[in-house]
Amino acid sequence: AQTATRTRRAMPVRAALEWAFGTECARLDHDEIEAVGGTGWRPFGMEYVALERAQLGTRVDTSCGRSRPHDDAELIATVVRNVLPWYAATLVADLARAGRTPDWMPDARPRLRPAEWQQNQHRAYGRACDSAELENGWQPIPRRNRKGVIVHDRARYTPCVWAPTLAQIAAARRAYLDWWGYLLEVQAALGAADLTRICVTGDMPPMTPWR
């Protein structure tokens, strides 16, 4: 037992997950009844998982006929499946398989941008509108021109929006913190697991990399 302990490879929890799901291609076993029965579903959970999967181009691996993963990799997958709710387990596994973290929108800050863009042969520019198109019934301002004739001026303007919004940035960073918390739960569970090839260390990814 002492020899096995000395030869085990030390890995942070993120590296262990990427080895298990990426290198060894471990799979999650989905118990449908257990997955939806009292495991802490949250309204944004599956939406975020779907978004991440769309970006990753991945789905839960249920293929057959491949070589069997290492016992430690299968044990790690079992721990992930049992410790986390299904939506969180699939998110952790998908990101580990791709070697990625959730997109916490580095360097993002709200910027005022045109609501719609147009393109010509030279450049892209914001689409301009006539003040007469405003829904709030904006009335042109009457004025008298040099000839004394009253005219009604109509303004041209470019509708703008703030993007990304503060709410979008905050949501992305909350999702990263959720993922970090999932890794912390898995790390604690793997510390008590009977792994033979690797030893999970206490090292964690940055908790708030945007600070």
C-alpha atoms as one frame of an Amber mdcrd trajectory, in Angstrom:
protein
   0.000   0.000   0.000   2.874   2.355   0.807   4.514   1.656  -2.564   1.255
   2.394  -4.398   0.933   5.650  -2.497   4.484   6.701  -3.406   3.956   6.016
  -7.103   0.634   7.806  -7.421   0.703  10.908  -9.592  -0.361  14.123  -7.855
  -2.968  16.112  -9.803  -5.164  19.118  -9.064  -8.854  18.305  -9.324  -9.243
  20.030 -12.696  -6.325  18.061 -14.178  -7.751  14.839 -12.741 -11.111  15.528
 -14.349  -9.525  16.349 -17.710  -7.490  13.140 -17.525 -10.541  11.041 -16.634
 -13.003  12.513 -19.163 -10.600  13.752 -21.847  -7.710  11.281 -21.937  -9.419
   8.160 -20.597 -12.865   8.987 -22.073 -14.763   8.058 -18.928 -18.550   8.345
 -19.186 -21.357   9.367 -16.901 -24.138   6.845 -16.305 -27.449   8.706 -16.384
 -30.130   7.434 -14.026 -33.097   9.441 -15.365 -35.289   8.993 -12.275 -32.521
   9.961  -9.880 -31.432  12.867 -12.068 -34.769  14.665 -11.831 -35.761  13.568
  -8.342 -34.736  16.037  -5.673 -31.198  16.767  -6.831 -31.389  20.536  -6.740
 -32.418  21.624 -10.233 -32.166  25.377 -10.744 -33.949  27.366 -13.475 -30.761
  28.495 -15.230 -28.895  25.209 -14.914 -29.914  23.386 -18.071 -29.952  26.599
 -20.119 -26.327  27.185 -19.207 -25.410  23.549 -19.888 -27.092  23.783 -23.308
 -25.194  26.982 -24.088 -21.862  25.489 -23.078 -22.532  22.341 -25.093 -23.409
  24.408 -28.145 -20.075  26.221 -27.799 -18.180  22.996 -27.178 -19.990  21.001
 -29.841 -20.253  18.060 -27.440 -22.879  15.867 -25.871 -22.920  13.110 -23.252
 -20.917  10.209 -24.616 -23.015   7.043 -24.816 -21.100   5.262 -27.591 -20.092
   1.611 -27.331 -17.167  -0.460 -28.488 -14.314   1.646 -27.105 -11.476   0.452
 -24.876 -12.309   0.522 -21.193 -11.124   3.608 -19.248  -8.684   3.220 -16.364
 -10.311   2.192 -13.082  -9.384   5.537 -11.512 -11.049   7.398 -14.387 -14.251
   5.404 -13.961 -14.141   6.019 -10.215 -13.750   9.763 -10.817 -16.746   9.696
 -13.166 -18.768   7.830 -10.540 -17.839  10.375  -7.891 -18.838  13.262 -10.171
 -22.149  11.557 -10.960 -22.970  10.843  -7.314 -21.758  14.085  -5.731 -23.311
  16.569  -8.180 -26.793  17.022  -9.642 -27.034  15.684 -13.190 -26.957  19.080
 -14.905 -23.828  20.036 -12.917 -22.149  16.667 -13.517 -22.644  16.897 -17.280
 -21.341  20.462 -17.307 -18.209  19.504 -15.356 -17.632  16.463 -17.573 -18.154
  18.353 -20.845 -15.796  21.161 -19.862 -13.178  18.693 -18.613 -13.428  16.699
 -21.843 -12.757  19.884 -23.833 -10.079  21.168 -21.436 -12.005  24.380 -20.839
 -13.445  26.497 -18.074 -16.777  28.347 -18.297 -16.538  31.601 -20.218 -16.434
  34.245 -17.491 -16.150  37.042 -20.089 -12.578  38.258 -19.480 -12.096  42.014
 -19.782 -15.793  42.459 -20.543 -17.373  45.816 -19.804 -20.526  47.427 -21.163
 -19.950  49.444 -24.324 -22.398  51.582 -26.219 -22.897  49.978 -29.634 -25.321
  50.470 -32.537 -28.401  48.309 -32.157 -28.155  47.281 -35.836 -25.230  47.228
 -38.221 -25.008  47.872 -41.932 -22.137  47.013 -44.230 -20.844  48.647 -47.389
 -17.752  47.944 -49.437 -15.614  50.040 -47.114 -16.805  49.478 -43.557 -19.535
  48.476 -41.130 -21.595  51.241 -39.549 -24.652  51.645 -37.363 -28.045  51.805
 -39.068 -29.524  55.293 -38.813 -33.223  55.983 -38.305 -35.480  58.958 -38.910
 -37.010  60.587 -35.854 -40.420  60.120 -37.504 -40.027  56.358 -36.895 -39.983
  56.760 -33.111 -42.832  54.959 -31.405 -43.300  57.633 -28.742 -44.745  60.075
 -31.238 -41.806  62.491 -31.319 -42.891  65.699 -32.970 -40.555  67.646 -35.282
 -39.497  71.019 -33.911 -40.884  73.915 -35.960 -38.520  76.726 -36.904 -38.513
  79.638 -39.300 -35.900  79.535 -42.074 -34.091  82.507 -43.603 -37.009  83.201
 -45.898 -39.419  83.330 -42.989 -41.060  80.015 -43.895 -41.891  77.730 -41.019
 -40.305  74.304 -41.511 -40.317  71.185 -39.340 -36.938  69.562 -38.823 -36.650
  65.809 -38.499 -33.516  64.376 -36.930 -31.470  61.345 -37.939 -30.165  59.194
 -35.132 -28.530  55.798 -34.548 -30.279  53.588 -31.943 -27.687  52.186 -29.527
 -27.583  49.532 -26.825 -25.171  48.649 -24.047 -23.455  45.333 -24.779 -22.630
  43.193 -22.986 -24.905  44.276 -20.182 -23.867  44.216 -16.542 -26.455  41.480
 -15.996 -24.866  39.298 -18.698 -21.397  39.750 -17.237 -22.661  38.992 -13.731
 -24.485  35.867 -14.951 -21.347  34.559 -16.679 -19.306  35.046 -13.525 -21.940
  33.459 -11.313 -21.840  30.439 -13.620 -18.042  30.288 -13.268 -18.377  30.432
  -9.478 -20.925  27.612  -9.648 -18.458  25.507 -11.652 -15.710  26.331  -9.132
 -17.986  25.185  -6.327 -18.723  21.935  -8.171 -14.991  21.263  -8.467 -14.567
  21.928  -4.748 -17.256  19.328  -3.943 -15.650  16.799  -6.275 -12.200  17.503
  -4.824 -13.424  16.818  -1.295 -15.070  13.560  -2.375 -12.029  12.377  -4.343
  -9.846  12.960  -1.305 -11.615  10.014   0.332 -11.792   7.884  -2.835  -9.622
   4.788  -3.245  -7.647   5.944  -6.292  -4.655   3.808  -7.242  -2.934   5.779
 -10.013  -3.432   9.421  -9.050  -3.689  11.534  -5.919  -5.897  14.609  -6.029
  -4.201  17.630  -4.462  -5.791  20.640  -2.809  -4.961  22.995  -5.680  -7.949
  24.725  -7.252  -8.394  27.016 -10.263  -8.619  30.748  -9.448 -11.897  31.442
  -7.698 -12.347  34.949  -9.124  -9.950  35.346 -12.074 -11.577  38.651 -13.050
 -10.233  40.356  -9.928
